[in-house]
Amino acid sequence: MNISIENLNKIYTNGNWALKDINLEIPNGMFGLLGPNGAGKSSLMRILVTLMKPSSGKVTVNGRYDLMKNRREIRAMLGYLPQDFRFFAKLKTWEFLDYTARLAGMKNKVQRQEAVDRMLEEVGLFEARDRNANRLSGGMKRRLGIAQALINDPKIIIVDEPTTGLDPEERIRFRNLLSNISTRDVIIILSTHIVGDISSTCENVALLNRGKLAFTGSPSDLVREAEGKVWLIQATEKEYLEINDKFPVITTIPSDYGWEMQVVADEINGYDGRLIEPNLEHAYVYFMEKKLNQWTSA
């Protein structure tokens, strides 16, 4: 499986660009789409799941199916978990999943029931099958959301901001669930602004900012962009505010000296600091700041 995106643009009626000249190859496995809120991630997701038409450009699946010409065929391959996923108020968990299975074209009642039970087991909700879906916890609702996205055995799975609002334990559980699914012959596109969701799951990543593609490659390629750019500074109380004004600050911890601060910058202008090894969060902040400054000055 692969998705090819060529010169994709989306312009809204007010003239604002949601996406501008996006060229991207999405291979099999887990693919991370990273960027701040408003970067264009949700617009791209809605185009890929055929809920929104692009202004121009081309999207093809497996070099065979054109998004504009083969919408029915592409929809049959899709599983989608939107950010604002909601449930029908009075349906039990198994009833909701049974309903989505019927919508996905599963007509045989026995086969559908087997698929529902299998998916509830897979996402850890079998014991909650008789609970009303809208009374599940936030993490359980997200797991039921991924179950409905998987019920028709899709080849392309798209999840939009799936861990927003979840506690750390449920976030890890959800990421592990997606990682297990990604071992199949599928494409999973994970759209998020949370760097941790990408670093532990995705082999390939793309960064969007202001509707433009800022980076595409592996997480390790992105981390290399920040080598020699991440500093650990020992700051006095007086320097603390100066540094916050001058540099993107990743972490700030009180110390006997005053403050211990991690910042991303080409140089630290004489402050008491040393270079440290970057991680994906450092690289994301550095790269987005770099690109943002380039686009602002262009």
Secondary structure, DSSP 8 states (H G I E B T S, - for coil): --EEEEEEEEE-TTS-EEEEEEEEEE-SEEEEEE--TTSSHHHHHHHHTTSS--SEEEEEETTTEETTT-HHHHHHHEEEE-TT----TT-BHHHHHHHHHHHTT---HHHHHHHHHHHHHHTT-GGGTTSBGGGS-HHHHHHHHHHHHHTT--SEEEEESTTTT--HHHHHHHHHHHHHHTTSS-EEEEEES-HHHHHTT-SEEEEEETTEEEEEE-HHHHHHHTTT-EEEEEE-HHHHHHHHHHS-EEEEEE-SSSEEEEEE-S--TT-SEEE----HHHHHHHHHHHHHHHHHH-
